[in-house]
Amino acid sequence: MNMRAHLHASCVQGPVREGSPLLPTPAVVIIVVVLSLTAGLGAWGQNLETVIATITVGGLLAVELVRRTVAVFSARRV
């Protein structure tokens, strides 16, 4: 972790008002991608079960891919 980075560098601000919470950027991106895929598959004519199965399997594969990628690049090298 970069100690010089600003604490909220990876966050986006929600509605502007006093005490407004910061939303984590990766979570916002994932939500937008999932909603876009769901809407796209639905508009393409896929039934709801197929859309849910596709999004679920894609999400599980993405989580595993990220975990393995982090494990590879975070291994200490001698």
N, CA, C and O atoms as a Tinker XYZ file with bonds, in Angstrom:
   312  protein
     1  N      0.838000   -1.180000    0.000000    73     2
     2  CA     0.000000    0.000000    0.000000    64     1     3
     3  C      0.879000    1.238000    0.000000    63     2     4     5
     4  O      1.846000    1.311000    0.759000    81     3
     5  N      0.565000    2.186000   -0.818000    73     3     6
     6  CA     1.327000    3.413000   -0.914000    64     5     7
     7  C      0.941000    4.333000    0.239000    63     6     8     9
     8  O     -0.200000    4.786000    0.330000    81     7
     9  N      1.893000    4.601000    1.109000    73     7    10
    10  CA     1.601000    5.424000    2.290000    64     9    11
    11  C      1.451000    6.902000    1.940000    63    10    12    13
    12  O      0.889000    7.670000    2.720000    81    11
    13  N      1.950000    7.303000    0.769000    73    11    14
    14  CA     1.848000    8.703000    0.375000    64    13    15
    15  C      0.538000    9.011000   -0.335000    63    14    16    17
    16  O      0.201000   10.177000   -0.539000    81    15
    17  N     -0.191000    7.988000   -0.707000    73    15    18
    18  CA    -1.457000    8.204000   -1.417000    64    17    19
    19  C     -2.490000    8.811000   -0.473000    63    18    20    21
    20  O     -2.503000    8.532000    0.726000    81    19
    21  N     -3.336000    9.630000   -1.032000    73    19    22
    22  CA    -4.406000   10.237000   -0.252000    64    21    23
    23  C     -5.352000    9.147000    0.236000    63    22    24    25
    24  O     -5.595000    8.174000   -0.478000    81    23
    25  N     -5.881000    9.297000    1.427000    73    23    26
    26  CA    -6.724000    8.282000    2.049000    64    25    27
    27  C     -7.939000    7.934000    1.195000    63    26    28    29
    28  O     -8.314000    6.765000    1.108000    81    27
    29  N     -8.552000    8.917000    0.573000    73    27    30
    30  CA    -9.773000    8.692000   -0.202000    64    29    31
    31  C     -9.513000    8.746000   -1.711000    63    30    32    33
    32  O    -10.395000    9.138000   -2.474000    81    31
    33  N     -8.316000    8.358000   -2.143000    73    31    34
    34  CA    -7.971000    8.454000   -3.567000    64    33    35
    35  C     -8.785000    7.489000   -4.419000    63    34    36    37
    36  O     -9.040000    7.771000   -5.590000    81    35
    37  N     -9.198000    6.357000   -3.856000    73    35    38
    38  CA    -9.942000    5.374000   -4.652000    64    37    39
    39  C    -11.437000    5.430000   -4.364000    63    38    40    41
    40  O    -12.128000    4.420000   -4.502000    81    39
    41  N    -11.941000    6.579000   -3.971000    73    39    42
    42  CA   -13.363000    6.728000   -3.669000    64    41    43
    43  C    -13.957000    7.840000   -4.527000    63    42    44    45
    44  O    -13.264000    8.771000   -4.936000    81    43
    45  N    -15.242000    7.719000   -4.783000    73    43    46
    46  CA   -15.978000    8.781000   -5.458000    64    45    47
    47  C    -17.037000    9.292000   -4.494000    63    46    48    49
    48  O    -17.544000    8.542000   -3.661000    81    47
    49  N    -17.361000   10.555000   -4.611000    73    47    50
    50  CA   -18.315000   11.138000   -3.685000    64    49    51
    51  C    -19.733000   10.936000   -4.178000    63    50    52    53
    52  O    -20.026000   11.089000   -5.363000    81    51
    53  N    -20.609000   10.587000   -3.242000    73    51    54
    54  CA   -22.025000   10.427000   -3.554000    64    53    55
    55  C    -22.674000   11.795000   -3.680000    63    54    56    57
    56  O    -22.002000   12.772000   -4.009000    81    55
    57  N    -23.977000   11.874000   -3.421000    73    55    58
    58  CA   -24.666000   13.161000   -3.498000    64    57    59
    59  C    -24.004000   14.193000   -2.582000    63    58    60    61
    60  O    -23.638000   13.883000   -1.448000    81    59
    61  N    -23.857000   15.408000   -3.080000    73    59    62
    62  CA   -23.145000   16.440000   -2.336000    64    61    63
    63  C    -24.053000   17.025000   -1.270000    63    62    64    65
    64  O    -25.055000   17.672000   -1.575000    81    63
    65  N    -23.696000   16.795000   -0.038000    73    63    66
    66  CA   -24.380000   17.382000    1.110000    64    65    67
    67  C    -23.499000   17.163000    2.338000    63    66    68    69
    68  O    -22.511000   16.431000    2.277000    81    67
    69  N    -23.846000   17.773000    3.408000    73    67    70
    70  CA   -23.064000   17.677000    4.632000    64    69    71
    71  C    -23.025000   16.231000    5.112000    63    70    72    73
    72  O    -24.067000   15.588000    5.241000    81    71
    73  N    -21.833000   15.724000    5.376000    73    71    74
    74  CA   -21.687000   14.358000    5.864000    64    73    75
    75  C    -21.905000   13.307000    4.792000    63    74    76    77
    76  O    -22.241000   12.166000    5.106000    81    75
    77  N    -21.719000   13.671000    3.536000    73    75    78
    78  CA   -21.944000   12.752000    2.419000    64    77    79
    79  C    -20.911000   11.627000    2.442000    63    78    80    81
    80  O    -19.715000   11.895000    2.554000    81    79
    81  N    -21.359000   10.361000    2.336000    73    79    82
    82  CA   -20.405000    9.252000    2.374000    64    81    83
    83  C    -19.647000    9.124000    1.057000    63    82    84    85
    84  O    -20.153000    9.482000   -0.006000    81    83
    85  N    -18.421000    8.607000    1.150000    73    83    86
    86  CA   -17.643000    8.326000   -0.042000    64    85    87
    87  C    -17.896000    6.889000   -0.453000    63    86    88    89
    88  O    -17.916000    5.998000    0.396000    81    87
    89  N    -18.090000    6.648000   -1.735000    73    87    90
    90  CA   -18.351000    5.313000   -2.254000    64    89    91
    91  C    -17.064000    4.761000   -2.858000    63    90    92    93
    92  O    -16.398000    5.470000   -3.613000    81    91
    93  N    -16.691000    3.515000   -2.549000    73    91    94
    94  CA   -15.473000    2.952000   -3.127000    64    93    95
    95  C    -15.627000    2.758000   -4.637000    63    94    96    97
    96  O    -16.605000    2.169000   -5.098000    81    95
    97  N    -14.669000    3.249000   -5.387000    73    95    98
    98  CA   -14.733000    3.212000   -6.846000    64    97    99
    99  C    -14.858000    1.802000   -7.413000    63    98   100   101
   100  O    -15.687000    1.594000   -8.298000    81    99
   101  N    -14.067000    0.805000   -6.945000    73    99   102
   102  CA   -14.224000   -0.544000   -7.518000    64   101   103
   103  C    -15.632000   -1.105000   -7.342000    63   102   104   105
   104  O    -16.149000   -1.764000   -8.244000    81   103
   105  N    -16.250000   -0.855000   -6.208000    73   103   106
   106  CA   -17.608000   -1.355000   -5.978000    64   105   107
   107  C    -18.605000   -0.679000   -6.915000    63   106   108   109
   108  O    -19.514000   -1.329000   -7.432000    81   107
   109  N    -18.438000    0.601000   -7.131000    73   107   110
   110  CA   -19.328000    1.330000   -8.036000    64   109   111
   111  C    -19.172000    0.805000   -9.459000    63   110   112   113
   112  O    -20.163000    0.633000  -10.170000    81   111
   113  N    -17.936000    0.550000   -9.877000    73   111   114
   114  CA   -17.687000    0.029000  -11.226000    64   113   115
   115  C    -18.317000   -1.347000  -11.393000    63   114   116   117
   116  O    -18.936000   -1.624000  -12.421000    81   115
   117  N    -18.166000   -2.208000  -10.396000    73   115   118
   118  CA   -18.736000   -3.555000  -10.469000    64   117   119
   119  C    -20.257000   -3.489000  -10.559000    63   118   120   121
   120  O    -20.863000   -4.217000  -11.345000    81   119
   121  N    -20.872000   -2.633000   -9.769000    73   119   122
   122  CA   -22.331000   -2.502000   -9.800000    64   121   123
   123  C    -22.798000   -2.022000  -11.171000    63   122   124   125
   124  O    -23.778000   -2.536000  -11.710000    81   123
   125  N    -22.101000   -1.043000  -11.733000    73   123   126
   126  CA   -22.478000   -0.525000  -13.052000    64   125   127
   127  C    -22.319000   -1.604000  -14.120000    63   126   128   129
   128  O    -23.175000   -1.735000  -14.995000    81   127
   129  N    -21.232000   -2.379000  -14.059000    73   127   130
   130  CA   -21.004000   -3.441000  -15.051000    64   129   131
   131  C    -22.076000   -4.520000  -14.939000    63   130   132   133
   132  O    -22.615000   -4.964000  -15.953000    81   131
   133  N    -22.389000   -4.945000  -13.721000    73   131   134
   134  CA   -23.394000   -6.000000  -13.535000    64   133   135
   135  C    -24.768000   -5.527000  -14.002000    63   134   136   137
   136  O    -25.481000   -6.271000  -14.675000    81   135
   137  N    -25.142000   -4.311000  -13.655000    73   135   138
   138  CA   -26.435000   -3.791000  -14.106000    64   137   139
   139  C    -26.482000   -3.642000  -15.625000    63   138   140   141
   140  O    -27.510000   -3.911000  -16.246000    81   139
   141  N    -25.372000   -3.214000  -16.221000    73   139   142
   142  CA   -25.323000   -3.085000  -17.681000    64   141   143
   143  C    -25.434000   -4.442000  -18.361000    63   142   144   145
   144  O    -26.162000   -4.586000  -19.342000    81   143
   145  N    -24.710000   -5.445000  -17.842000    73   143   146
   146  CA   -24.797000   -6.793000  -18.409000    64   145   147
   147  C    -26.202000   -7.362000  -18.269000    63   146   148   149
   148  O    -26.729000   -7.964000  -19.204000    81   147
   149  N    -26.803000   -7.171000  -17.107000    73   147   150
   150  CA   -28.152000   -7.681000  -16.886000    64   149   151
   151  C    -29.145000   -7.027000  -17.847000    63   150   152   153
   152  O    -29.972000   -7.704000  -18.456000    81   151
   153  N    -29.052000   -5.714000  -17.972000    73   151   154
   154  CA   -29.955000   -5.008000  -18.885000    64   153   155
   155  C    -29.696000   -5.414000  -20.334000    63   154   156   157
   156  O    -30.636000   -5.585000  -21.110000    81   155
   157  N    -28.425000   -5.569000  -20.697000    73   155   158
   158  CA   -28.088000   -5.958000  -22.061000    64   157   159
   159  C    -28.583000   -7.346000  -22.410000    63   158   160   161
   160  O    -29.156000   -7.554000  -23.479000    81   159
   161  N    -28.364000   -8.303000  -21.509000    73   159   162
   162  CA   -28.841000   -9.664000  -21.764000    64   161   163
   163  C    -30.365000   -9.712000  -21.797000    63   162   164   165
   164  O    -30.950000  -10.439000  -22.600000    81   163
   165  N    -30.999000   -8.943000  -20.932000    73   163   166
   166  CA   -32.462000   -8.893000  -20.941000    64   165   167
   167  C    -32.996000   -8.272000  -22.217000    63   166   168   169
   168  O    -33.985000   -8.744000  -22.779000    81   167
   169  N    -32.348000   -7.217000  -22.673000    73   167   170
   170  CA   -32.777000   -6.566000  -23.914000    64   169   171
   171  C    -32.495000   -7.445000  -25.129000    63   170   172   173
   172  O    -33.182000   -7.340000  -26.145000    81   171
   173  N    -31.495000   -8.305000  -25.029000    73   171   174
   174  CA   -31.134000   -9.202000  -26.130000    64   173   175
   175  C    -32.141000  -10.331000  -26.281000    63   174   176   177
   176  O    -32.168000  -11.018000  -27.302000    81   175
   177  N    -32.973000  -10.520000  -25.256000    73   175   178
   178  CA   -34.024000  -11.526000  -25.345000    64   177   179
   179  C    -33.781000  -12.774000  -24.514000    63   178   180   181
   180  O    -34.505000  -13.760000  -24.653000    81   179
   181  N    -32.770000  -12.744000  -23.652000    73   179   182
   182  CA   -32.506000  -13.902000  -22.798000    64   181   183
   183  C    -33.551000  -13.962000  -21.682000    63   182   184   185
   184  O    -34.040000  -12.930000  -21.222000    81   183
   185  N    -33.888000  -15.184000  -21.253000    73   183   186
   186  CA   -34.836000  -15.290000  -20.141000    64   185   187
   187  C    -34.115000  -15.002000  -18.824000    63   186   188   189
   188  O    -32.885000  -15.020000  -18.769000    81   187
   189  N    -34.872000  -14.742000  -17.782000    73   187   190
   190  CA   -34.319000  -14.288000  -16.510000    64   189   191
   191  C    -33.381000  -15.312000  -15.886000    63   190   192   193
   192  O    -32.356000  -14.938000  -15.314000    81   191
   193  N    -33.712000  -16.597000  -15.984000    73   191   194
   194  CA   -32.866000  -17.637000  -15.398000    64   193   195
   195  C    -31.486000  -17.658000  -16.052000    63   194   196   197
   196  O    -30.475000  -17.823000  -15.369000    81   195
   197  N    -31.444000  -17.495000  -17.356000    73   195   198
   198  CA   -30.168000  -17.482000  -18.072000    64   197   199
   199  C    -29.342000  -16.262000  -17.690000    63   198   200   201
   200  O    -28.126000  -16.364000  -17.525000    81   199
   201  N    -29.983000  -15.124000  -17.550000    73   199   202
   202  CA   -29.278000  -13.902000  -17.157000    64   201   203
   203  C    -28.679000  -14.067000  -15.769000    63   202   204   205
   204  O    -27.513000  -13.735000  -15.554000    81   203
   205  N    -29.463000  -14.577000  -14.825000    73   203   206
   206  CA   -28.977000  -14.752000  -13.453000    64   205   207
   207  C    -27.840000  -15.760000  -13.412000    63   206   208   209
   208  O    -26.843000  -15.535000  -12.726000    81   207
   209  N    -27.971000  -16.867000  -14.134000    73   207   210
   210  CA   -26.912000  -17.879000  -14.161000    64   209   211
   211  C    -25.631000  -17.319000  -14.771000    63   210   212   213
   212  O    -24.539000  -17.583000  -14.267000    81   211
   213  N    -25.753000  -16.560000  -15.837000    73   211   214
   214  CA   -24.581000  -15.980000  -16.496000    64   213   215
   215  C    -23.863000  -14.999000  -15.586000    63   214   216   217
   216  O    -22.639000  -15.046000  -15.466000    81   215
   217  N    -24.605000  -14.119000  -14.948000    73   215   218
   218  CA   -24.004000  -13.133000  -14.045000    64   217   219
   219  C    -23.365000  -13.828000  -12.846000    63   218   220   221
   220  O    -22.280000  -13.435000  -12.419000    81   219
   221  N    -24.018000  -14.855000  -12.293000    73   219   222
   222  CA   -23.482000  -15.571000  -11.139000    64   221   223
   223  C    -22.190000  -16.287000  -11.483000    63   222   224   225
   224  O    -21.198000  -16.153000  -10.767000    81   223
   225  N    -22.188000  -17.039000  -12.562000    73   223   226
   226  CA   -20.978000  -17.773000  -12.958000    64   225   227
   227  C    -19.856000  -16.807000  -13.312000    63   226   228   229
   228  O    -18.704000  -17.034000  -12.942000    81   227
   229  N    -20.175000  -15.745000  -14.015000    73   227   230
   230  CA   -19.162000  -14.745000  -14.343000    64   229   231
   231  C    -18.572000  -14.092000  -13.104000    63   230   232   233
   232  O    -17.367000  -13.849000  -13.040000    81   231
   233  N    -19.409000  -13.808000  -12.125000    73   231   234
   234  CA   -18.922000  -13.221000  -10.874000    64   233   235
   235  C    -18.026000  -14.162000  -10.102000    63   234   236   237
   236  O    -16.994000  -13.749000   -9.573000    81   235
   237  N    -18.415000  -15.439000  -10.033000    73   235   238
   238  CA   -17.586000  -16.420000   -9.328000    64   237   239
   239  C    -16.238000  -16.612000  -10.021000    63   238   240   241
   240  O    -15.206000  -16.716000   -9.357000    81   239
   241  N    -16.245000  -16.658000  -11.341000    73   239   242
   242  CA   -14.987000  -16.783000  -12.077000    64   241   243
   243  C    -14.113000  -15.544000  -11.898000    63   242   244   245
   244  O    -12.893000  -15.657000  -11.780000    81   243
   245  N    -14.725000  -14.374000  -11.877000    73   243   246
   246  CA   -13.963000  -13.141000  -11.695000    64   245   247
   247  C    -13.323000  -13.085000  -10.315000    63   246   248   249
   248  O    -12.175000  -12.661000  -10.181000    81   247
   249  N    -14.053000  -13.507000   -9.289000    73   247   250
   250  CA   -13.498000  -13.515000   -7.931000    64   249   251
   251  C    -12.296000  -14.448000   -7.861000    63   250   252   253
   252  O    -11.266000  -14.092000   -7.289000    81   251
   253  N    -12.421000  -15.631000   -8.435000    73   251   254
   254  CA   -11.316000  -16.590000   -8.417000    64   253   255
   255  C    -10.121000  -16.065000   -9.208000    63   254   256   257
   256  O     -8.977000  -16.235000   -8.787000    81   255
   257  N    -10.375000  -15.439000  -10.335000    73   255   258
   258  CA    -9.295000  -14.873000  -11.138000    64   257   259
   259  C     -8.553000  -13.779000  -10.375000    63   258   260   261
   260  O     -7.323000  -13.725000  -10.404000    81   259
   261  N     -9.288000  -12.917000   -9.699000    73   259   262
   262  CA    -8.657000  -11.848000   -8.924000    64   261   263
   263  C     -7.857000  -12.429000   -7.770000    63   262   264   265
   264  O     -6.739000  -11.981000   -7.515000    81   263
   265  N     -8.399000  -13.413000   -7.070000    73   263   266
   266  CA    -7.671000  -14.032000   -5.954000    64   265   267
   267  C     -6.366000  -14.660000   -6.415000    63   266   268   269
   268  O     -5.328000  -14.473000   -5.779000    81   267
   269  N     -6.409000  -15.397000   -7.506000    73   267   270
   270  CA    -5.191000  -16.050000   -8.002000    64   269   271
   271  C     -4.184000  -15.034000   -8.531000    63   270   272   273
   272  O     -2.978000  -15.212000   -8.358000    81   271
   273  N     -4.661000  -13.983000   -9.166000    73   271   274
   274  CA    -3.753000  -12.944000   -9.653000    64   273   275
   275  C     -3.072000  -12.235000   -8.495000    63   274   276   277
   276  O     -1.870000  -11.973000   -8.548000    81   275
   277  N     -3.822000  -11.924000   -7.457000    73   275   278
   278  CA    -3.242000  -11.286000   -6.277000    64   277   279
   279  C     -2.240000  -12.217000   -5.619000    63   278   280   281
   280  O     -1.179000  -11.771000   -5.182000    81   279
   281  N     -2.556000  -13.502000   -5.542000    73   279   282
   282  CA    -1.639000  -14.466000   -4.930000    64   281   283
   283  C     -0.332000  -14.558000   -5.713000    63   282   284   285
   284  O      0.738000  -14.671000   -5.115000    81   283
   285  N     -0.406000  -14.512000   -7.024000    73   283   286
   286  CA     0.809000  -14.604000   -7.843000    64   285   287
   287  C      1.680000  -13.369000   -7.658000    63   286   288   289
   288  O      2.893000  -13.486000   -7.482000    81   287
   289  N      1.076000  -12.197000   -7.695000    73   287   290
   290  CA     1.858000  -10.975000   -7.631000    64   289   291
   291  C      2.218000  -10.550000   -6.212000    63   290   292   293
   292  O      3.065000   -9.673000   -6.039000    81   291
   293  N      1.605000  -11.142000   -5.197000    73   291   294
   294  CA     1.948000  -10.769000   -3.830000    64   293   295
   295  C      2.921000  -11.746000   -3.196000    63   294   296   297
   296  O      3.325000  -11.546000   -2.050000    81   295
   297  N      3.309000  -12.797000   -3.906000    73   295   298
   298  CA     4.268000  -13.765000   -3.368000    64   297   299
   299  C      5.627000  -13.087000   -3.229000    63   298   300   301
   300  O      6.067000  -12.348000   -4.109000    81   299
   301  N      6.271000  -13.356000   -2.114000    73   299   302
   302  CA     7.594000  -12.766000   -1.888000    64   301   303
   303  C      8.624000  -13.487000   -2.733000    63   302   304   305
   304  O      8.648000  -14.716000   -2.802000    81   303
   305  N      9.461000  -12.714000   -3.364000    73   303   306
   306  CA    10.502000  -13.291000   -4.208000    64   305   307
   307  C     11.841000  -13.162000   -3.505000    63   306   308   309
   308  O     12.161000  -12.122000   -2.930000    81   307
   309  N     12.616000  -14.233000   -3.561000    73   307   310
   310  CA    13.918000  -14.238000   -2.870000    64   309   311
   311  C     15.011000  -13.948000   -3.850000    63   310   312
   312  O     16.182000  -13.907000   -3.474000    81   311
